[in-house]
Amino acid sequence: MLNNRYIASIAVAASAIFASTAAFAHPKLLSSTPADKAEVAAPAKIELKFSENLSTQFSGANLVMTEMPGMSGHDAMKVAAKVAAGDDPKTMVITPAQPLMTGTYKVEWRAVSSDTHPMSGNFSFKVK
């Protein structure tokens, strides 16, 4: 039969393991709308959903047009857009200042959660 002292030590050890795992969690991009490599009608907004609550003052994104039909060889152009937190603290919303033109776009994101470790990545999509 287990004694109370043994059970208490197991509970403390398990708590320490779970707490350390949570402390080292980093925000990961779970999904985006539009999805990576999707071909879509011009979206009014782009949503990124992460695995952790975001620290909005340290998180952000850039929207870049990388290809435009009929204009081969042009440099990538940053698109004016507002980046804000979504209704859910794990969501980032990018709202372009103007409707997106036909072309290929890349979203370059940076996400920071409570662990303060920045994570970054990118994905692309095409507007028909």
C-alpha positions as CSV (number, residue, x, y, z in Angstrom):
1,M,0.0,0.0,0.0
2,L,1.3,3.5,-0.9
3,N,1.8,6.0,1.9
4,N,0.8,9.6,1.7
5,R,4.4,10.9,1.6
6,Y,5.2,8.7,-1.5
7,I,2.0,9.9,-3.3
8,A,2.8,13.6,-2.5
9,S,6.3,13.2,-3.9
10,I,4.9,11.7,-7.1
11,A,2.4,14.6,-7.4
12,V,5.2,17.2,-6.9
13,A,7.4,15.5,-9.5
14,A,4.6,15.4,-12.0
15,S,3.7,19.0,-11.4
16,A,7.3,20.0,-12.0
17,I,7.4,18.1,-15.3
18,F,4.2,19.7,-16.6
19,A,5.3,23.2,-15.5
20,S,8.6,22.9,-17.2
21,T,7.0,21.6,-20.4
22,A,4.6,24.6,-20.4
23,A,7.5,27.1,-19.8
24,F,9.3,25.9,-22.9
25,A,6.3,26.0,-25.2
26,H,6.8,28.1,-28.3
27,P,4.1,29.4,-30.6
28,K,3.6,27.3,-33.7
29,L,1.5,28.3,-36.7
30,L,-1.3,25.8,-36.7
31,S,-3.3,27.1,-39.7
32,S,-3.8,30.1,-41.9
33,T,-6.6,31.4,-44.0
34,P,-5.8,31.4,-46.9
35,A,-3.8,28.2,-46.5
36,D,-0.2,27.8,-47.6
37,K,0.0,27.4,-51.4
38,A,-3.8,28.1,-51.8
39,E,-5.2,29.9,-54.9
40,V,-8.0,32.1,-53.8
41,A,-10.1,35.2,-54.6
42,A,-8.7,38.3,-53.0
43,P,-9.1,37.9,-49.2
44,A,-10.3,40.9,-47.2
45,K,-8.2,39.6,-44.3
46,I,-5.6,36.9,-43.6
47,E,-5.8,34.9,-40.3
48,L,-3.0,33.1,-38.6
49,K,-3.9,30.7,-35.8
50,F,-1.1,29.7,-33.3
51,S,-0.7,27.1,-30.6
52,E,-0.1,29.7,-27.9
53,N,-1.5,33.1,-26.8
54,L,0.5,35.8,-28.5
55,S,2.3,38.8,-26.9
56,T,0.8,41.3,-29.4
57,Q,3.4,44.0,-28.7
58,F,6.2,41.6,-29.9
59,S,4.4,39.7,-32.6
60,G,3.7,40.9,-36.2
61,A,3.7,40.1,-39.9
62,N,4.6,41.5,-43.3
63,L,2.5,40.9,-46.4
64,V,4.7,40.9,-49.5
65,M,3.7,40.6,-53.2
66,T,6.3,38.3,-54.8
67,E,4.9,37.9,-58.3
68,M,2.6,39.9,-60.5
69,P,1.2,38.6,-63.9
70,G,2.9,40.3,-66.9
71,M,5.6,41.9,-64.8
72,S,8.4,39.3,-64.7
73,G,11.5,40.3,-62.9
74,H,10.0,42.9,-60.6
75,D,11.2,43.1,-57.1
76,A,9.0,41.9,-54.2
77,M,6.8,44.7,-52.9
78,K,5.6,45.1,-49.3
79,V,1.9,45.6,-49.2
80,A,0.4,48.1,-46.8
81,A,-1.6,46.2,-44.2
82,K,-2.8,46.4,-40.6
83,V,-1.7,43.6,-38.3
84,A,-3.8,43.1,-35.1
85,A,-4.8,40.5,-32.6
86,G,-7.9,38.5,-33.4
87,D,-10.8,37.8,-31.2
88,D,-8.9,34.8,-29.9
89,P,-5.5,35.6,-28.2
90,K,-3.9,32.8,-30.3
91,T,-4.9,34.6,-33.6
92,M,-3.2,37.3,-35.7
93,V,-5.2,39.1,-38.4
94,I,-3.7,40.9,-41.3
95,T,-6.0,43.3,-43.1
96,P,-4.6,44.8,-46.4
97,A,-5.1,48.5,-46.8
98,Q,-6.4,48.0,-50.4
99,P,-7.9,45.0,-52.1
100,L,-5.2,42.5,-53.2
101,M,-4.5,42.4,-56.9
102,T,-3.9,39.2,-58.9
103,G,-0.5,37.8,-58.0
104,T,1.5,35.7,-55.5
105,Y,1.8,36.8,-51.9
106,K,4.0,35.8,-49.0
107,V,3.2,36.3,-45.4
108,E,6.3,36.6,-43.2
109,W,5.2,36.3,-39.5
110,R,6.9,36.6,-36.1
111,A,5.1,35.2,-33.1
112,V,6.1,35.7,-29.4
113,S,4.2,34.1,-26.5
114,S,4.6,34.3,-22.8
115,D,7.9,32.5,-22.9
116,T,9.3,35.5,-24.9
117,H,11.1,33.2,-27.4
118,P,10.4,34.6,-30.9
119,M,9.3,32.1,-33.6
120,S,9.1,33.1,-37.3
121,G,8.1,31.6,-40.5
122,N,6.3,32.3,-43.8
123,F,3.7,30.9,-46.2
124,S,2.5,32.0,-49.6
125,F,-0.8,32.0,-51.5
126,K,-2.0,33.2,-55.0
127,V,-4.8,35.6,-55.7
128,K,-6.7,34.8,-58.9
